[in-house]
Amino acid sequence: MTSKYTWAALLPVVAGLVLAACGSGGTDSGAGNTNSSGANGGTTSGASLSGSVHGGQSPVSGSTVTLYAAGSGLAAAAVLGSTTSDAGGGWSLSSYTCPSPDAATYVVASGGNPGLTTGTNNSALKLMAALGPCGSLAGTVNIDEVTTVAAAYALNGFIGSNGCIDCSSGVPIEVSNVHGKDPGLSNAMGNAARLASVVTGSASPPLPSASACAASTAPANCGAEERLNALANSLAACVNSTGPSSAQCVALFDCATPGATFTGSACTVPGGSSLAADTLTAALEIARNPGQVPVAGVYDVATRNPVFSPALSAAPSDWTLALNFGGGGLSNKQGFQPSTENIAIDAGGNAWVANSGNNSLSEFSAGGTALTGNSGYTGGGLDQPFGIAIDASGNVWVGNGASEGLSKFSSAGTALSGSAGYTGGGLNGSTGLAIDSSGNVWVASFGNNSVAEFNSAGTALSGTSGYTGGGIDYPTGIAIDASGNVWLANESNSSLSEFNSAGTALSGSGGYTGGGLNNPEGLAIDASGNVWVGNYREILSEFSSVGTALSGSGGYTGGGQTGASGVAIDAAGNVWLANYGGSNLSEFSSAGTALSGNSGYTGGGLNNPSGIAIDPSGDVWVENFDNTLTELIGAATPTRTPLVNAINSGFTP
């Protein structure tokens, strides 16, 4: 099933997209590309590319258009060519050489005259379009505000030093510093194409239209196109002006500043803030801080001279961009107890979900395409599966809530654990599982207040009764720290339990308490070894690696918490909560400060979300109670590990 990880599988099938499948070599007459060494290595030379620059609906003349390539071993982005747009906004690069056919390419337009008085140069104008693999470019590229927003959201985790993976030092936002490792960067390029077409410069056809949103059976993605266009309109206000000192640009840059406040007519910026100086930087600031910028202020700028429609008719609660997916056998409604750990991300960026409603597994590509049939993957002893984790070989492990079995599947979805699954080890029902650095699988066993351990072959290592003690009392979430110690959240007695790698309890008979623990559900461990716990009573708790409460007696509050279930941590150390009780997500900084606002993050069809995970592109994936998945595009800092099950893995992000 290697094809699921290729570029072609990540990109939507949209007529007219400039991204085409890589060939094995020769000349692509449509693009003028000559692949000197084929699509799997070497360079691609003799290629040409053309397009236009538009500010809203107006052509931009005199804009500097630069083509970049990133990834595929490049230490930073490489300039492949540069030109200037003509009086009609047109531009052309007659020849460029790809560093490799798979290198991620994008184009940036800087400055120029957006149809104003002759001689005008708007230095605040900076627009971007994400193009895809260098060896497959073809057609005409339209760079405008819509493609800029799509690129900013999909790629923000790879631009500049702010959250960028392995970037060289530099300013926080700098397109020449784009860098990243696949599959994260390549999947992110696919996300940009799913949001906007670089041929038309408008939202991609899969995003529902305004008429679809008005229907009584409105799809879960309803509002994605309107939100995308509203953000594009906010940029267009500045793009179609005389420059950074214009009222439109001043309003945009002020309102794109995290921590600013909107008074109803203007945004007030905190002292010492660093303001954006161009429209691309403003878009990136909004994408990276969707709950910290003054949402109403950005919306106000968007309404000053709207050129893209359909757009929002009112300010949203936040500026996240989210999509929703169904099918693939998703069925999450079985049982009262929501699972905190029912979604995991594999090394290719694909999302796996354990379905307790129909005893199956669902797999979705990084682009949201269901890779399993209508019934999902079955067998292997699946029986009301709760909890999922993926090992270093790509095998998928699943605990079962209604039986005493542990299931194992290959990366191709083949059951490896027999018809009854692996048994023993004291296993008695499962709410979550985690895998340690040795490949051993640890399972929270709620039926008998124990934790079970199995080796990679499915042999029980924890005796006949499992490991007990340490205050275990209806364990739910589970995670493993860098020392190999196993942590469990105990819902019944509001405590945490800790065991060493030999199964010896470290936390004492009552477990660790305090820190605001109150019906804890999911937990995750950050790069410093601190344990973060989501509580169903609208509190986030933090403990040190030795079990000392760090979050005070009342825990961290706010951020829209409404009954947290799943917990995940991104590479910046920010903590993400899936709020089963409120159909939203919360985000907190590593200092416990709410980043998501009083309403949390909404949209994308969120419906009593429980499991949550973060992929290598910085997308946040959530399973919903209504048998769908929600993906927040580029909302988190991309994970750095090959395996990205941020909820229940023992790998440090």
WONOR-V103549 format. One record per residue. N is the residue number from 1. PHI is phi in whole degrees, -180 to 180 (999 if undefined). BURIAL is 1 if it has 16 or more other ideal C-beta (glycine too) atoms within 10 Angstrom, else 0. Layout:
n->[N	N]
phi->[PHI	PHI]
burial->[BURIAL	BURIAL]
//
This chain:
n->[1	2	3	4	5	6	7	8	9	10	11	12	13	14	15	16	17	18	19	20	21	22	23	24	25	26	27	28	29	30	31	32	33	34	35	36	37	38	39	40	41	42	43	44	45	46	47	48	49	50	51	52	53	54	55	56	57	58	59	60	61	62	63	64	65	66	67	68	69	70	71	72	73	74	75	76	77	78	79	80	81	82	83	84	85	86	87	88	89	90	91	92	93	94	95	96	97	98	99	100	101	102	103	104	105	106	107	108	109	110	111	112	113	114	115	116	117	118	119	120	121	122	123	124	125	126	127	128	129	130	131	132	133	134	135	136	137	138	139	140	141	142	143	144	145	146	147	148	149	150	151	152	153	154	155	156	157	158	159	160	161	162	163	164	165	166	167	168	169	170	171	172	173	174	175	176	177	178	179	180	181	182	183	184	185	186	187	188	189	190	191	192	193	194	195	196	197	198	199	200	201	202	203	204	205	206	207	208	209	210	211	212	213	214	215	216	217	218	219	220	221	222	223	224	225	226	227	228	229	230	231	232	233	234	235	236	237	238	239	240	241	242	243	244	245	246	247	248	249	250	251	252	253	254	255	256	257	258	259	260	261	262	263	264	265	266	267	268	269	270	271	272	273	274	275	276	277	278	279	280	281	282	283	284	285	286	287	288	289	290	291	292	293	294	295	296	297	298	299	300	301	302	303	304	305	306	307	308	309	310	311	312	313	314	315	316	317	318	319	320	321	322	323	324	325	326	327	328	329	330	331	332	333	334	335	336	337	338	339	340	341	342	343	344	345	346	347	348	349	350	351	352	353	354	355	356	357	358	359	360	361	362	363	364	365	366	367	368	369	370	371	372	373	374	375	376	377	378	379	380	381	382	383	384	385	386	387	388	389	390	391	392	393	394	395	396	397	398	399	400	401	402	403	404	405	406	407	408	409	410	411	412	413	414	415	416	417	418	419	420	421	422	423	424	425	426	427	428	429	430	431	432	433	434	435	436	437	438	439	440	441	442	443	444	445	446	447	448	449	450	451	452	453	454	455	456	457	458	459	460	461	462	463	464	465	466	467	468	469	470	471	472	473	474	475	476	477	478	479	480	481	482	483	484	485	486	487	488	489	490	491	492	493	494	495	496	497	498	499	500	501	502	503	504	505	506	507	508	509	510	511	512	513	514	515	516	517	518	519	520	521	522	523	524	525	526	527	528	529	530	531	532	533	534	535	536	537	538	539	540	541	542	543	544	545	546	547	548	549	550	551	552	553	554	555	556	557	558	559	560	561	562	563	564	565	566	567	568	569	570	571	572	573	574	575	576	577	578	579	580	581	582	583	584	585	586	587	588	589	590	591	592	593	594	595	596	597	598	599	600	601	602	603	604	605	606	607	608	609	610	611	612	613	614	615	616	617	618	619	620	621	622	623	624	625	626	627	628	629	630	631	632	633	634	635	636	637	638	639	640	641	642	643	644	645	646	647	648	649	650	651	652	653]
phi->[999	-66	-63	-66	-98	-81	-58	-60	-73	-88	-101	-70	-86	-123	-58	91	-62	-76	-93	-121	-66	-67	-92	-89	150	79	-111	-94	-64	-69	-101	76	-89	-117	-91	-70	-130	84	-80	-104	-179	73	-110	-119	-126	76	-86	-137	-153	-144	176	-147	-117	-129	-106	66	-103	-103	-68	-109	-98	69	-87	-82	-107	-123	-99	-118	-129	-141	74	51	90	-73	-70	-155	-64	-107	-80	-95	171	-147	-152	-127	-72	-89	-61	-97	84	-78	-148	-154	-110	-73	-159	-153	-122	-79	-66	-164	-61	-90	-60	-78	-116	-154	-128	-126	-110	-124	69	118	-105	-85	87	-99	-56	-52	97	-70	-133	-86	-70	-84	-77	-146	-126	-145	-140	-87	-104	116	-67	-61	-76	-126	-74	-162	81	-111	-110	-103	-95	-153	-68	-67	-65	-67	-63	-60	-67	-63	-72	-72	-110	-60	-72	-114	-109	73	-80	-77	86	-75	-83	58	-77	-72	-68	168	-66	-57	-126	-154	-64	-75	-100	-62	-161	170	-107	-75	-86	-57	-68	-65	-65	-65	-62	-64	-62	-61	-68	-70	-85	-145	-90	-81	-79	-94	69	-135	-58	-65	-54	-63	-76	-59	-82	-62	-65	-66	-70	-84	-72	-68	-105	-58	-69	-65	-80	-52	103	-66	-66	-63	-70	-61	-68	-63	-64	-63	-65	-65	-71	-61	-59	-81	-58	-90	-133	-79	151	-62	-90	-67	-60	-68	-69	-59	-63	-64	-66	-64	-79	-91	-93	-58	90	-69	-123	-107	-97	113	-136	-158	-102	-102	-98	-60	-59	84	-72	-99	-89	-62	-116	-151	-72	-68	-61	-61	-63	-67	-62	-67	-63	-83	-134	-65	-111	-105	-81	-70	-57	-65	-68	-62	-64	-60	-62	-65	-91	-71	-157	-66	-122	-110	-145	-73	-128	-61	-98	-155	-66	-78	-81	-162	-111	-73	-114	-131	-122	-133	-133	-135	86	67	88	-56	-160	-111	-95	-76	91	-80	-75	-70	-87	-81	-135	-98	-141	-143	-114	-90	-66	-91	87	-83	-98	-115	-131	-89	-103	-75	-77	-134	53	-148	-119	-111	-130	-124	-68	-61	-93	87	-87	-68	-100	-108	-71	-63	-104	73	-83	-128	93	67	86	-59	-153	51	-66	-135	98	-149	-151	-123	-88	-67	-92	88	-75	-104	-110	-137	-90	-121	-81	-100	-127	-112	-122	-121	-104	-137	-129	-75	-66	-92	88	-87	-68	-113	-107	75	-71	-106	76	-86	-127	98	68	82	-63	-148	80	-135	-117	-173	-148	-144	-121	-88	-69	-92	88	-79	-103	-112	-125	-76	-107	-78	-71	-137	51	-146	-128	-103	-131	-130	-83	-67	-91	90	-87	-68	-114	-106	73	-91	-114	78	-88	-128	93	66	87	-59	-155	57	-71	-119	-74	-147	-154	-124	-89	-66	-89	87	-79	-103	-115	-131	-97	-104	-69	-70	-109	50	-143	-118	-115	-133	-128	-82	-68	-91	89	-89	-66	-110	-102	80	-65	-100	71	-88	-129	93	65	88	-56	-158	57	-67	-118	-97	-150	-149	-120	-88	-66	-90	88	-77	-103	-111	-128	-90	-110	-70	-97	65	-139	-109	-112	-133	-129	-76	-67	-109	88	-87	-67	-110	-103	73	-69	-103	70	-94	-122	89	71	84	-59	-146	87	-70	-119	-85	-133	-142	-128	-91	-71	-88	87	-76	-104	-115	-123	-94	-94	-62	-84	-140	56	-153	-121	-119	-132	-129	-76	-68	-94	86	-89	-67	-109	-101	79	-67	-99	70	-94	-124	94	68	75	-56	-147	46	-69	-126	-72	-148	-151	-121	-100	-68	-96	87	-84	-102	-106	-138	-92	-112	-66	-91	66	-136	-118	-114	-124	-88	-73	60	-78	-113	-80	-54	-70	-104	-96	-61	-103	-125	-83	-68	-77	-130	-92	-96	-89	-77	-69]
burial->[0	0	0	1	1	1	1	0	1	1	1	1	0	0	0	0	1	1	1	1	0	1	0	0	1	0	0	1	0	0	1	1	1	0	1	0	0	0	1	0	0	1	0	1	0	0	1	0	1	0	1	1	1	1	1	1	0	1	1	1	1	1	1	1	1	1	1	1	1	1	1	1	0	1	0	1	1	1	0	1	1	1	1	0	1	0	0	0	1	1	1	0	1	0	0	1	0	1	1	1	1	1	1	1	1	1	1	1	1	1	1	1	1	1	1	0	0	0	0	0	1	1	0	1	1	1	1	1	1	1	1	1	1	1	1	1	1	1	1	0	1	1	1	1	1	1	1	1	1	1	1	1	1	1	1	1	1	1	1	1	0	1	1	1	1	0	1	0	0	0	0	1	1	1	1	1	1	1	1	1	1	1	1	1	1	1	1	1	1	1	1	1	1	1	1	1	1	1	1	1	1	1	1	1	1	0	1	1	0	0	0	0	1	0	0	0	0	0	0	1	1	1	1	1	1	1	1	1	1	1	1	1	1	1	1	1	1	1	1	1	1	1	1	1	0	1	0	1	1	1	1	1	1	1	1	1	1	1	0	1	0	1	0	0	0	1	1	0	1	0	0	0	0	0	1	1	0	1	1	1	1	1	1	1	1	1	1	1	1	1	1	1	1	1	1	1	1	1	1	1	1	1	1	0	0	1	1	1	0	1	1	1	0	0	1	1	1	1	1	1	1	1	1	1	1	1	1	1	1	1	1	1	0	1	0	0	1	1	1	1	1	1	1	1	1	1	1	1	1	1	1	1	1	1	1	1	0	1	1	1	1	1	1	1	1	1	1	1	1	1	1	1	0	0	0	1	1	1	1	1	1	1	1	1	1	1	1	1	1	1	1	0	0	1	1	1	1	1	1	1	1	1	1	1	1	1	1	1	1	0	1	0	1	0	1	1	1	0	0	0	1	1	1	1	1	1	1	1	1	1	1	1	1	1	1	1	0	0	0	1	1	1	1	1	1	1	1	0	1	1	1	1	1	1	0	1	0	1	0	1	1	1	0	0	0	1	1	1	1	1	1	1	1	1	1	1	1	1	1	1	1	0	0	0	1	1	1	1	1	1	1	0	1	1	1	1	1	1	1	0	1	0	1	0	1	1	1	0	0	0	1	1	1	1	1	1	1	1	1	1	1	1	1	1	1	1	0	0	0	1	1	1	1	1	1	1	1	1	1	1	1	1	1	0	1	0	1	0	1	1	1	0	0	0	1	1	0	1	1	1	1	1	1	1	1	1	1	1	1	1	1	1	1	1	1	1	1	1	1	1	1	1	1	1	1	1	1	1	0	1	0	1	0	1	1	1	1	0	1	1	1	1	1	1	1	1	1	1	1	1	1	1	1	1	1	1	1	1	1	1	1	1	1	1	0	1	1	1	1	1	1	1	1	1	1	1	1	1	1	1	0	0	1	1	1	1	1	1	1	1	1	0	1]
//
